[in-house]
Amino acid sequence: MLKLDLSNNQLQQNFRYLVDGIVNNHRLISLVMKNNQLNGNEHADGLKQIIKNHPSLTKIDFSNSEMNVNKNKLKNIGVEAIIEGILETENQSIISDINLSYNFLSQECLPFFAKLSNPEFVQIQSLNLSYNDLGQDCIKTLTPILPSIMELSLANTRLTNQSMYDLAHLFTLEEMSLRHLDIHNNLITSEGFYTLMF
């Protein structure tokens, strides 16, 4: 099995069974677990083990649908567990696509992502943190990993004009790979967009 989508189930119950059940699948490249009421406080260790023990993974998606009531709530502790799993993967992780939208994250989780900045160890190419309360310093804190990212989704994360200044400044310093940027539903004015584009 290469791709596994377990979205919209009841995986929060006896989560250990899932962790143990896929431990011997060393070919898994994509794991999607949307809307399963996973909670960072209860399931962090299991999330870490799934990531750590599957070095073949390239995509992980624990996002939520806006209207679904069975949302995952990984919170910052869940992010920390996922990043630790990536960093502790034997040899090196090849995860390049992370989707954690609608997961009740705050700006305190951002330094964890900055730990993924070694291009010889891991290169995140697609990152979706939309609909989390990340604040205007989000771009500045994520700077170490942004040069390798091709697709960045930060919709409704409370970005401001200052965030756009930070991103524009990064474009002047680094060779950026960014091809797609989603920043809708933020606090950015026309001045901020002008700074970014020109």
Disulfide bonds with the S-S distance in Angstrom:
none
